[in-house]
Amino acid sequence: MRVMGINTGHDATVTLVEDGRIVLNLELERFTKVKNDYGYSEEFVRLCLDRAGWRVSDIDLMGLHSIWDKAHDDFKGFPRPITPIQVPSTIGAFAPIFYKTHLLGRDIDACAVNHHVAHACSAYFTSPFDNATILIVDARGDDVNFSIFFAQGMQLQKVVSLFRPLNTPMFWEGVCVNNFKMIRKEGSEIAPWSHMYPSTGPGKIMALAAYGREDPDIRRQIYADISLPVVLDNMTEQYRFGGTYNWGQDLSDTRSAESQAVAAALQHWTNEDLISAMRLAAKFAPLENLCYAGGRALNCIATSHAFTRSPFKRLYVPPFANDAGIAAGVALAAYYASSPAARRPPTPFSPYTGPRYRRDEIDAAVASAPGLSTAPVDAARVAELIAAGKIVAMFRQGSEAGPRALGHRSLLARADLPGGRDRLNAIKRREWYRPFAPIILRERAEEILEQVIDESAYMNTSATIRPEWRERMSAVAHVDFTTRPQLIRRHQEPYVYEIVERVGAATGVPAILNTSFNLQGPIVETPKDAVDCFMCMAVDHLVLDDVLVTRA
């Protein structure tokens, strides 16, 4: 059975599922080059079908996430229609109901899937668990921001779903817009409604928090501000009237002690709030396994802090925990709802679900730029270059699902590269304080890190580097010696695993630095994107599948 899932909200995505397996998952931003892009694009839908080798007649079912009428009132001036596909509202509807809709000239059976149900399905059906408690926390989706589900086999059951007035994710976004004003410094094209969605701003505050001092007075002020009626009563008021930290005080100077202290206090408050949420989830659905998704799940510091203090034994956060996973969730929900006897696919989920590109497309991309030489390359050669201190831009097969690069659209370097953090931040034109993450061999993780969380293959958790490894992991250590690891097993990605293994054998450090291959805008998607970005960056080599590209 072939199912298409479409999300037309922010982080718009198309997902194609065949017999429960995700065969393609691609975000609109990779196509338009607009961060967190939204809306419906027929051209993009056709491209996704073509890259998967599907025709519209091959689609058996569609899963959709409706954008209700209120969205048209909140966000003016869309350059594209939200969607021409007629779908009912999903507010309050947790059971998919099938009906006929129209796509590209064909009538197709479809169901509109509730926002939090979609998050839950994207997390549970890509997890390694046969049963789990599922926790969803986000800013708002279908009028709720907190849900708990119970999952057993192929069945999900809602336990509770509500709107929590103390809306931490929304408050983070308001602080970014009105206090740190980070979104306006992105330097890349952004969607017209980005004043309501600050892109990478919350991640930047999370990184800055490690520099901040403990200040109980600031914590109390944050609690007072987020508790203001103007914030509690209307999700948009904090943007319009400055109901954020200290009524919009300018904290844009990230080197100031006050800016750092506010970031630290906000992170601390978030950590404690998530502890309460996870403990509540454990009371409602007391299983050992936890699947966790929603925009809040991108805060890896809070996730790890709360999980290690919760009753749960195992944690899974999908690579597309934010709304980039909604299309996958609606597609998986449609598949399992329509097939009561369906079972999970025999192969485990892989995050490398972007389209693959032909050799002629790679050759054309290289030919489009002057002064490039090429040579064959394999994992052993890539490892040799990294061990020698080179920075390698990696473009390999399908791109990763979600916002974080996992070795297929990455810049790779030694984990102990001298001055590595400052050098890479300058190359990527990022803020001075932002850290980098490592890929670490899973079997060596406990040797290097404290409080390792097992299912941490997608950089969605944090850990502390042990004292004896901090010098050897200097390029991927934050100021507080935390790091956001991608723990890799051989079967998950043998090529990348071999690179890390060989670098470890050559240097004594079984880890490499990994950061997204982009220049402030969306991560590169096509070979042409990769060549264009490489030509603008001071990195040493570019790998395009089995081709090594070097400036002549």
Number of C-alpha atoms within 10 A of each C-alpha: 13 19 27 31 29 26 32 24 22 22 26 23 32 26 31 28 23 18 17 24 21 24 17 25 30 29 29 27 23 20 16 15 18 18 25 27 26 25 19 23 18 12 9 17 20 14 15 24 19 13 13 15 9 15 11 17 12 13 20 15 25 29 31 33 26 25 22 15 9 8 11 13 8 10 12 10 9 13 11 10 13 19 17 11 13 13 21 17 16 24 18 14 15 17 17 20 15 18 15 14 16 14 16 12 8 11 14 19 17 24 29 30 32 26 31 34 26 28 36 32 29 29 29 31 25 24 20 16 17 13 20 27 28 31 28 28 27 24 21 20 19 18 15 20 25 21 24 27 24 24 24 13 13 19 13 22 15 16 14 13 18 13 17 15 16 15 20 21 20 25 25 26 26 31 31 30 25 26 22 25 20 20 21 15 10 18 11 15 14 20 19 15 16 17 19 18 19 24 21 17 22 27 17 19 25 20 21 26 22 19 20 19 15 14 13 11 9 19 19 12 15 19 15 13 20 22 16 14 12 17 24 19 12 10 18 16 16 27 21 12 13 19 24 28 26 16 14 20 14 14 22 14 11 18 14 11 14 16 22 23 23 26 29 25 24 23 25 17 17 21 20 13 15 22 20 14 18 25 18 15 26 21 10 15 19 16 19 14 21 30 30 27 30 32 20 24 26 24 20 21 22 23 23 23 20 21 21 16 12 18 18 19 13 17 25 26 27 30 29 29 26 21 26 30 31 37 34 36 34 33 36 31 33 30 26 20 19 16 12 10 8 13 12 16 13 8 7 13 18 15 24 26 20 24 21 18 17 11 14 9 13 18 15 12 18 22 14 12 13 10 11 15 13 16 10 12 15 15 17 15 14 27 27 15 19 26 25 15 17 18 23 25 32 24 26 21 19 21 27 26 26 24 20 20 25 27 25 25 29 24 24 26 28 32 31 24 23 13 10 22 24 17 15 25 16 14 14 19 14 16 13 15 19 18 24 22 25 26 28 27 22 22 12 14 23 14 13 21 22 15 15 20 22 15 20 21 23 25 23 24 28 25 21 19 25 17 12 10 16 19 14 20 27 22 26 31 25 24 15 11 18 21 24 23 30 28 24 25 15 14 9 16 16 13 17 21 24 18 24 28 21 23 26 19 13 15 16 11 23 26 34 29 30 28 24 24 29 21 18 17 18 23 24 25 26 24 24 19 17 24 24 16 18 23 15 11 17 14 19 16 20 24 25 28 21 15 20 21 22 16 15 8
